[in-house]
Amino acid sequence: MVPLLLVLLLALILFGAGFALKALWWIAVIVLVVWLLGFVMRSADTGGRKGRWYRW
């Protein structure tokens, strides 16, 4: 009974870790897309030149 519980617990932990890793990959892809859109669609400054891609 104890080995069965250990196997089930291990499967649950691995499934949870896999789900969290997949969610983190989706979040990383969304952040990358938003960053690329901001990089492409950055507004021009008052001089007509393109603005810097960084804020500082």
mmCIF file of the N, C-alpha and C atoms, coordinates in Angstrom:
data_MODEL
# 
_entry.id   MODEL 
# 
loop_
_atom_site.group_PDB 
_atom_site.id 
_atom_site.type_symbol 
_atom_site.label_atom_id 
_atom_site.label_alt_id 
_atom_site.label_comp_id 
_atom_site.label_asym_id 
_atom_site.label_entity_id 
_atom_site.label_seq_id 
_atom_site.pdbx_PDB_ins_code 
_atom_site.Cartn_x 
_atom_site.Cartn_y 
_atom_site.Cartn_z 
_atom_site.occupancy 
_atom_site.B_iso_or_equiv 
_atom_site.pdbx_formal_charge 
_atom_site.auth_seq_id 
_atom_site.auth_comp_id 
_atom_site.auth_asym_id 
_atom_site.auth_atom_id 
_atom_site.pdbx_PDB_model_num 
ATOM 1   N N  . MET A 1 1  ? 0.826  -1.204 0.000   1.00 0.00 ? 1  MET A N  1 
ATOM 2   C CA . MET A 1 1  ? 0.000  0.000  0.000   1.00 0.00 ? 1  MET A CA 1 
ATOM 3   C C  . MET A 1 1  ? 0.866  1.262  0.000   1.00 0.00 ? 1  MET A C  1 
ATOM 4   N N  . VAL A 1 2  ? 1.928  1.255  0.796   1.00 0.00 ? 2  VAL A N  1 
ATOM 5   C CA . VAL A 1 2  ? 2.806  2.425  0.874   1.00 0.00 ? 2  VAL A CA 1 
ATOM 6   C C  . VAL A 1 2  ? 3.510  2.686  -0.468  1.00 0.00 ? 2  VAL A C  1 
ATOM 7   N N  . PRO A 1 3  ? 4.062  1.653  -1.139  1.00 0.00 ? 3  PRO A N  1 
ATOM 8   C CA . PRO A 1 3  ? 4.679  1.933  -2.445  1.00 0.00 ? 3  PRO A CA 1 
ATOM 9   C C  . PRO A 1 3  ? 3.685  2.498  -3.460  1.00 0.00 ? 3  PRO A C  1 
ATOM 10  N N  . LEU A 1 4  ? 2.445  2.018  -3.416  1.00 0.00 ? 4  LEU A N  1 
ATOM 11  C CA . LEU A 1 4  ? 1.427  2.538  -4.321  1.00 0.00 ? 4  LEU A CA 1 
ATOM 12  C C  . LEU A 1 4  ? 1.168  4.012  -4.040  1.00 0.00 ? 4  LEU A C  1 
ATOM 13  N N  . LEU A 1 5  ? 1.083  4.375  -2.773  1.00 0.00 ? 5  LEU A N  1 
ATOM 14  C CA . LEU A 1 5  ? 0.886  5.780  -2.411  1.00 0.00 ? 5  LEU A CA 1 
ATOM 15  C C  . LEU A 1 5  ? 2.077  6.635  -2.839  1.00 0.00 ? 5  LEU A C  1 
ATOM 16  N N  . LEU A 1 6  ? 3.280  6.096  -2.692  1.00 0.00 ? 6  LEU A N  1 
ATOM 17  C CA . LEU A 1 6  ? 4.469  6.838  -3.115  1.00 0.00 ? 6  LEU A CA 1 
ATOM 18  C C  . LEU A 1 6  ? 4.475  7.058  -4.629  1.00 0.00 ? 6  LEU A C  1 
ATOM 19  N N  . VAL A 1 7  ? 4.087  6.038  -5.387  1.00 0.00 ? 7  VAL A N  1 
ATOM 20  C CA . VAL A 1 7  ? 4.040  6.176  -6.846  1.00 0.00 ? 7  VAL A CA 1 
ATOM 21  C C  . VAL A 1 7  ? 2.982  7.195  -7.242  1.00 0.00 ? 7  VAL A C  1 
ATOM 22  N N  . LEU A 1 8  ? 1.813  7.142  -6.607  1.00 0.00 ? 8  LEU A N  1 
ATOM 23  C CA . LEU A 1 8  ? 0.758  8.108  -6.912  1.00 0.00 ? 8  LEU A CA 1 
ATOM 24  C C  . LEU A 1 8  ? 1.183  9.526  -6.541  1.00 0.00 ? 8  LEU A C  1 
ATOM 25  N N  . LEU A 1 9  ? 1.853  9.674  -5.410  1.00 0.00 ? 9  LEU A N  1 
ATOM 26  C CA . LEU A 1 9  ? 2.335  10.989 -4.995  1.00 0.00 ? 9  LEU A CA 1 
ATOM 27  C C  . LEU A 1 9  ? 3.388  11.514 -5.975  1.00 0.00 ? 9  LEU A C  1 
ATOM 28  N N  . LEU A 1 10 ? 4.284  10.642 -6.408  1.00 0.00 ? 10 LEU A N  1 
ATOM 29  C CA . LEU A 1 10 ? 5.304  11.041 -7.379  1.00 0.00 ? 10 LEU A CA 1 
ATOM 30  C C  . LEU A 1 10 ? 4.666  11.450 -8.707  1.00 0.00 ? 10 LEU A C  1 
ATOM 31  N N  . ALA A 1 11 ? 3.664  10.694 -9.155  1.00 0.00 ? 11 ALA A N  1 
ATOM 32  C CA . ALA A 1 11 ? 2.976  11.036 -10.402 1.00 0.00 ? 11 ALA A CA 1 
ATOM 33  C C  . ALA A 1 11 ? 2.265  12.376 -10.267 1.00 0.00 ? 11 ALA A C  1 
ATOM 34  N N  . LEU A 1 12 ? 1.656  12.627 -9.124  1.00 0.00 ? 12 LEU A N  1 
ATOM 35  C CA . LEU A 1 12 ? 0.968  13.897 -8.902  1.00 0.00 ? 12 LEU A CA 1 
ATOM 36  C C  . LEU A 1 12 ? 1.952  15.062 -8.905  1.00 0.00 ? 12 LEU A C  1 
ATOM 37  N N  . ILE A 1 13 ? 3.096  14.889 -8.267  1.00 0.00 ? 13 ILE A N  1 
ATOM 38  C CA . ILE A 1 13 ? 4.109  15.952 -8.229  1.00 0.00 ? 13 ILE A CA 1 
ATOM 39  C C  . ILE A 1 13 ? 4.650  16.221 -9.633  1.00 0.00 ? 13 ILE A C  1 
ATOM 40  N N  . LEU A 1 14 ? 4.942  15.153 -10.381 1.00 0.00 ? 14 LEU A N  1 
ATOM 41  C CA . LEU A 1 14 ? 5.477  15.332 -11.733 1.00 0.00 ? 14 LEU A CA 1 
ATOM 42  C C  . LEU A 1 14 ? 4.445  15.959 -12.658 1.00 0.00 ? 14 LEU A C  1 
ATOM 43  N N  . PHE A 1 15 ? 3.181  15.587 -12.515 1.00 0.00 ? 15 PHE A N  1 
ATOM 44  C CA . PHE A 1 15 ? 2.134  16.195 -13.338 1.00 0.00 ? 15 PHE A CA 1 
ATOM 45  C C  . PHE A 1 15 ? 1.999  17.673 -13.007 1.00 0.00 ? 15 PHE A C  1 
ATOM 46  N N  . GLY A 1 16 ? 2.051  18.009 -11.726 1.00 0.00 ? 16 GLY A N  1 
ATOM 47  C CA . GLY A 1 16 ? 1.965  19.412 -11.319 1.00 0.00 ? 16 GLY A CA 1 
ATOM 48  C C  . GLY A 1 16 ? 3.147  20.218 -11.822 1.00 0.00 ? 16 GLY A C  1 
ATOM 49  N N  . ALA A 1 17 ? 4.339  19.636 -11.759 1.00 0.00 ? 17 ALA A N  1 
ATOM 50  C CA . ALA A 1 17 ? 5.527  20.336 -12.252 1.00 0.00 ? 17 ALA A CA 1 
ATOM 51  C C  . ALA A 1 17 ? 5.451  20.511 -13.764 1.00 0.00 ? 17 ALA A C  1 
ATOM 52  N N  . GLY A 1 18 ? 4.976  19.505 -14.463 1.00 0.00 ? 18 GLY A N  1 
ATOM 53  C CA . GLY A 1 18 ? 4.844  19.609 -15.911 1.00 0.00 ? 18 GLY A CA 1 
ATOM 54  C C  . GLY A 1 18 ? 3.834  20.668 -16.313 1.00 0.00 ? 18 GLY A C  1 
ATOM 55  N N  . PHE A 1 19 ? 2.724  20.723 -15.594 1.00 0.00 ? 19 PHE A N  1 
ATOM 56  C CA . PHE A 1 19 ? 1.706  21.732 -15.889 1.00 0.00 ? 19 PHE A CA 1 
ATOM 57  C C  . PHE A 1 19 ? 2.243  23.130 -15.620 1.00 0.00 ? 19 PHE A C  1 
ATOM 58  N N  . ALA A 1 20 ? 2.964  23.296 -14.509 1.00 0.00 ? 20 ALA A N  1 
ATOM 59  C CA . ALA A 1 20 ? 3.529  24.609 -14.183 1.00 0.00 ? 20 ALA A CA 1 
ATOM 60  C C  . ALA A 1 20 ? 4.562  25.018 -15.228 1.00 0.00 ? 20 ALA A C  1 
ATOM 61  N N  . LEU A 1 21 ? 5.364  24.075 -15.686 1.00 0.00 ? 21 LEU A N  1 
ATOM 62  C CA . LEU A 1 21 ? 6.375  24.383 -16.699 1.00 0.00 ? 21 LEU A CA 1 
ATOM 63  C C  . LEU A 1 21 ? 5.719  24.785 -18.013 1.00 0.00 ? 21 LEU A C  1 
ATOM 64  N N  . LYS A 1 22 ? 4.638  24.086 -18.377 1.00 0.00 ? 22 LYS A N  1 
ATOM 65  C CA . LYS A 1 22 ? 3.931  24.438 -19.613 1.00 0.00 ? 22 LYS A CA 1 
ATOM 66  C C  . LYS A 1 22 ? 3.303  25.823 -19.482 1.00 0.00 ? 22 LYS A C  1 
ATOM 67  N N  . ALA A 1 23 ? 2.736  26.131 -18.315 1.00 0.00 ? 23 ALA A N  1 
ATOM 68  C CA . ALA A 1 23 ? 2.147  27.459 -18.101 1.00 0.00 ? 23 ALA A CA 1 
ATOM 69  C C  . ALA A 1 23 ? 3.222  28.542 -18.173 1.00 0.00 ? 23 ALA A C  1 
ATOM 70  N N  . LEU A 1 24 ? 4.391  28.279 -17.613 1.00 0.00 ? 24 LEU A N  1 
ATOM 71  C CA . LEU A 1 24 ? 5.474  29.261 -17.670 1.00 0.00 ? 24 LEU A CA 1 
ATOM 72  C C  . LEU A 1 24 ? 5.943  29.487 -19.104 1.00 0.00 ? 24 LEU A C  1 
ATOM 73  N N  . TRP A 1 25 ? 5.960  28.432 -19.920 1.00 0.00 ? 25 TRP A N  1 
ATOM 74  C CA . TRP A 1 25 ? 6.329  28.599 -21.325 1.00 0.00 ? 25 TRP A CA 1 
ATOM 75  C C  . TRP A 1 25 ? 5.325  29.483 -22.039 1.00 0.00 ? 25 TRP A C  1 
ATOM 76  N N  . TRP A 1 26 ? 4.015  29.277 -21.773 1.00 0.00 ? 26 TRP A N  1 
ATOM 77  C CA . TRP A 1 26 ? 2.996  30.117 -22.414 1.00 0.00 ? 26 TRP A CA 1 
ATOM 78  C C  . TRP A 1 26 ? 3.138  31.565 -21.983 1.00 0.00 ? 26 TRP A C  1 
ATOM 79  N N  . ILE A 1 27 ? 3.418  31.797 -20.689 1.00 0.00 ? 27 ILE A N  1 
ATOM 80  C CA . ILE A 1 27 ? 3.607  33.166 -20.195 1.00 0.00 ? 27 ILE A CA 1 
ATOM 81  C C  . ILE A 1 27 ? 4.824  33.804 -20.870 1.00 0.00 ? 27 ILE A C  1 
ATOM 82  N N  . ALA A 1 28 ? 5.905  33.030 -21.017 1.00 0.00 ? 28 ALA A N  1 
ATOM 83  C CA . ALA A 1 28 ? 7.106  33.559 -21.674 1.00 0.00 ? 28 ALA A CA 1 
ATOM 84  C C  . ALA A 1 28 ? 6.826  33.920 -23.130 1.00 0.00 ? 28 ALA A C  1 
ATOM 85  N N  . VAL A 1 29 ? 6.049  33.102 -23.828 1.00 0.00 ? 29 VAL A N  1 
ATOM 86  C CA . VAL A 1 29 ? 5.714  33.394 -25.226 1.00 0.00 ? 29 VAL A CA 1 
ATOM 87  C C  . VAL A 1 29 ? 4.868  34.657 -25.314 1.00 0.00 ? 29 VAL A C  1 
ATOM 88  N N  . ILE A 1 30 ? 3.898  34.810 -24.415 1.00 0.00 ? 30 ILE A N  1 
ATOM 89  C CA . ILE A 1 30 ? 3.041  36.006 -24.419 1.00 0.00 ? 30 ILE A CA 1 
ATOM 90  C C  . ILE A 1 30 ? 3.867  37.258 -24.151 1.00 0.00 ? 30 ILE A C  1 
ATOM 91  N N  . VAL A 1 31 ? 4.773  37.191 -23.177 1.00 0.00 ? 31 VAL A N  1 
ATOM 92  C CA . VAL A 1 31 ? 5.623  38.344 -22.868 1.00 0.00 ? 31 VAL A CA 1 
ATOM 93  C C  . VAL A 1 31 ? 6.513  38.687 -24.062 1.00 0.00 ? 31 VAL A C  1 
ATOM 94  N N  . LEU A 1 32 ? 7.049  37.677 -24.732 1.00 0.00 ? 32 LEU A N  1 
ATOM 95  C CA . LEU A 1 32 ? 7.888  37.923 -25.905 1.00 0.00 ? 32 LEU A CA 1 
ATOM 96  C C  . LEU A 1 32 ? 7.096  38.592 -27.026 1.00 0.00 ? 32 LEU A C  1 
ATOM 97  N N  . VAL A 1 33 ? 5.867  38.139 -27.257 1.00 0.00 ? 33 VAL A N  1 
ATOM 98  C CA . VAL A 1 33 ? 5.034  38.739 -28.304 1.00 0.00 ? 33 VAL A CA 1 
ATOM 99  C C  . VAL A 1 33 ? 4.713  40.188 -27.963 1.00 0.00 ? 33 VAL A C  1 
ATOM 100 N N  . VAL A 1 34 ? 4.361  40.458 -26.707 1.00 0.00 ? 34 VAL A N  1 
ATOM 101 C CA . VAL A 1 34 ? 4.061  41.837 -26.299 1.00 0.00 ? 34 VAL A CA 1 
ATOM 102 C C  . VAL A 1 34 ? 5.295  42.715 -26.453 1.00 0.00 ? 34 VAL A C  1 
ATOM 103 N N  . TRP A 1 35 ? 6.464  42.202 -26.082 1.00 0.00 ? 35 TRP A N  1 
ATOM 104 C CA . TRP A 1 35 ? 7.698  42.975 -26.211 1.00 0.00 ? 35 TRP A CA 1 
ATOM 105 C C  . TRP A 1 35 ? 8.000  43.266 -27.677 1.00 0.00 ? 35 TRP A C  1 
ATOM 106 N N  . LEU A 1 36 ? 7.829  42.256 -28.537 1.00 0.00 ? 36 LEU A N  1 
ATOM 107 C CA . LEU A 1 36 ? 8.085  42.469 -29.962 1.00 0.00 ? 36 LEU A CA 1 
ATOM 108 C C  . LEU A 1 36 ? 7.108  43.468 -30.562 1.00 0.00 ? 36 LEU A C  1 
ATOM 109 N N  . LEU A 1 37 ? 5.841  43.403 -30.166 1.00 0.00 ? 37 LEU A N  1 
ATOM 110 C CA . LEU A 1 37 ? 4.865  44.373 -30.660 1.00 0.00 ? 37 LEU A CA 1 
ATOM 111 C C  . LEU A 1 37 ? 5.231  45.785 -30.208 1.00 0.00 ? 37 LEU A C  1 
ATOM 112 N N  . GLY A 1 38 ? 5.648  45.939 -28.969 1.00 0.00 ? 38 GLY A N  1 
ATOM 113 C CA . GLY A 1 38 ? 6.076  47.241 -28.485 1.00 0.00 ? 38 GLY A CA 1 
ATOM 114 C C  . GLY A 1 38 ? 7.321  47.731 -29.195 1.00 0.00 ? 38 GLY A C  1 
ATOM 115 N N  . PHE A 1 39 ? 8.210  46.815 -29.540 1.00 0.00 ? 39 PHE A N  1 
ATOM 116 C CA . PHE A 1 39 ? 9.432  47.186 -30.260 1.00 0.00 ? 39 PHE A CA 1 
ATOM 117 C C  . PHE A 1 39 ? 9.107  47.635 -31.680 1.00 0.00 ? 39 PHE A C  1 
ATOM 118 N N  . VAL A 1 40 ? 8.185  46.949 -32.341 1.00 0.00 ? 40 VAL A N  1 
ATOM 119 C CA . VAL A 1 40 ? 7.839  47.272 -33.725 1.00 0.00 ? 40 VAL A CA 1 
ATOM 120 C C  . VAL A 1 40 ? 6.990  48.529 -33.803 1.00 0.00 ? 40 VAL A C  1 
ATOM 121 N N  . MET A 1 41 ? 6.058  48.686 -32.865 1.00 0.00 ? 41 MET A N  1 
ATOM 122 C CA . MET A 1 41 ? 5.103  49.789 -32.950 1.00 0.00 ? 41 MET A CA 1 
ATOM 123 C C  . MET A 1 41 ? 5.455  50.952 -32.032 1.00 0.00 ? 41 MET A C  1 
ATOM 124 N N  . ARG A 1 42 ? 6.740  51.114 -31.718 1.00 0.00 ? 42 ARG A N  1 
ATOM 125 C CA . ARG A 1 42 ? 7.107  52.235 -30.857 1.00 0.00 ? 42 ARG A CA 1 
ATOM 126 C C  . ARG A 1 42 ? 6.872  53.547 -31.603 1.00 0.00 ? 42 ARG A C  1 
ATOM 127 N N  . SER A 1 43 ? 6.486  54.546 -30.867 1.00 0.00 ? 43 SER A N  1 
ATOM 128 C CA . SER A 1 43 ? 6.126  55.810 -31.514 1.00 0.00 ? 43 SER A CA 1 
ATOM 129 C C  . SER A 1 43 ? 7.368  56.654 -31.780 1.00 0.00 ? 43 SER A C  1 
ATOM 130 N N  . ALA A 1 44 ? 7.261  57.520 -32.762 1.00 0.00 ? 44 ALA A N  1 
ATOM 131 C CA . ALA A 1 44 ? 8.349  58.444 -33.078 1.00 0.00 ? 44 ALA A CA 1 
ATOM 132 C C  . ALA A 1 44 ? 8.330  59.595 -32.081 1.00 0.00 ? 44 ALA A C  1 
ATOM 133 N N  . ASP A 1 45 ? 9.502  60.125 -31.773 1.00 0.00 ? 45 ASP A N  1 
ATOM 134 C CA . ASP A 1 45 ? 9.559  61.252 -30.839 1.00 0.00 ? 45 ASP A CA 1 
ATOM 135 C C  . ASP A 1 45 ? 9.308  62.558 -31.593 1.00 0.00 ? 45 ASP A C  1 
ATOM 136 N N  . THR A 1 46 ? 9.492  63.700 -30.918 1.00 0.00 ? 46 THR A N  1 
ATOM 137 C CA . THR A 1 46 ? 9.159  65.002 -31.506 1.00 0.00 ? 46 THR A CA 1 
ATOM 138 C C  . THR A 1 46 ? 10.057 65.347 -32.685 1.00 0.00 ? 46 THR A C  1 
ATOM 139 N N  . GLY A 1 47 ? 11.266 64.817 -32.742 1.00 0.00 ? 47 GLY A N  1 
ATOM 140 C CA . GLY A 1 47 ? 12.169 65.112 -33.846 1.00 0.00 ? 47 GLY A CA 1 
ATOM 141 C C  . GLY A 1 47 ? 11.884 64.291 -35.085 1.00 0.00 ? 47 GLY A C  1 
ATOM 142 N N  . GLY A 1 48 ? 10.916 63.404 -35.025 1.00 0.00 ? 48 GLY A N  1 
ATOM 143 C CA . GLY A 1 48 ? 10.600 62.569 -36.167 1.00 0.00 ? 48 GLY A CA 1 
ATOM 144 C C  . GLY A 1 48 ? 11.418 61.293 -36.236 1.00 0.00 ? 48 GLY A C  1 
ATOM 145 N N  . ARG A 1 49 ? 12.402 61.184 -35.350 1.00 0.00 ? 49 ARG A N  1 
ATOM 146 C CA . ARG A 1 49 ? 13.210 59.969 -35.331 1.00 0.00 ? 49 ARG A CA 1 
ATOM 147 C C  . ARG A 1 49 ? 12.502 58.894 -34.522 1.00 0.00 ? 49 ARG A C  1 
ATOM 148 N N  . LYS A 1 50 ? 12.899 57.671 -34.767 1.00 0.00 ? 50 LYS A N  1 
ATOM 149 C CA . LYS A 1 50 ? 12.349 56.580 -33.969 1.00 0.00 ? 50 LYS A CA 1 
ATOM 150 C C  . LYS A 1 50 ? 12.885 56.681 -32.544 1.00 0.00 ? 50 LYS A C  1 
ATOM 151 N N  . GLY A 1 51 ? 12.034 56.344 -31.592 1.00 0.00 ? 51 GLY A N  1 
ATOM 152 C CA . GLY A 1 51 ? 12.454 56.384 -30.200 1.00 0.00 ? 51 GLY A CA 1 
ATOM 153 C C  . GLY A 1 51 ? 13.388 55.232 -29.872 1.00 0.00 ? 51 GLY A C  1 
ATOM 154 N N  . ARG A 1 52 ? 14.074 55.349 -28.771 1.00 0.00 ? 52 ARG A N  1 
ATOM 155 C CA . ARG A 1 52 ? 14.944 54.260 -28.338 1.00 0.00 ? 52 ARG A CA 1 
ATOM 156 C C  . ARG A 1 52 ? 14.097 53.084 -27.886 1.00 0.00 ? 52 ARG A C  1 
ATOM 157 N N  . TRP A 1 53 ? 14.617 51.875 -28.042 1.00 0.00 ? 53 TRP A N  1 
ATOM 158 C CA . TRP A 1 53 ? 13.872 50.694 -27.642 1.00 0.00 ? 53 TRP A CA 1 
ATOM 159 C C  . TRP A 1 53 ? 13.974 50.445 -26.144 1.00 0.00 ? 53 TRP A C  1 
ATOM 160 N N  . TYR A 1 54 ? 14.845 51.183 -25.461 1.00 0.00 ? 54 TYR A N  1 
ATOM 161 C CA . TYR A 1 54 ? 14.941 51.056 -24.016 1.00 0.00 ? 54 TYR A CA 1 
ATOM 162 C C  . TYR A 1 54 ? 14.436 52.338 -23.373 1.00 0.00 ? 54 TYR A C  1 
ATOM 163 N N  . ARG A 1 55 ? 14.128 52.283 -22.086 1.00 0.00 ? 55 ARG A N  1 
ATOM 164 C CA . ARG A 1 55 ? 13.475 53.393 -21.400 1.00 0.00 ? 55 ARG A CA 1 
ATOM 165 C C  . ARG A 1 55 ? 14.445 54.325 -20.686 1.00 0.00 ? 55 ARG A C  1 
ATOM 166 N N  . TRP A 1 56 ? 15.643 53.878 -20.395 1.00 0.00 ? 56 TRP A N  1 
ATOM 167 C CA . TRP A 1 56 ? 16.534 54.721 -19.604 1.00 0.00 ? 56 TRP A CA 1 
ATOM 168 C C  . TRP A 1 56 ? 17.526 55.470 -20.458 1.00 0.00 ? 56 TRP A C  1 
# 
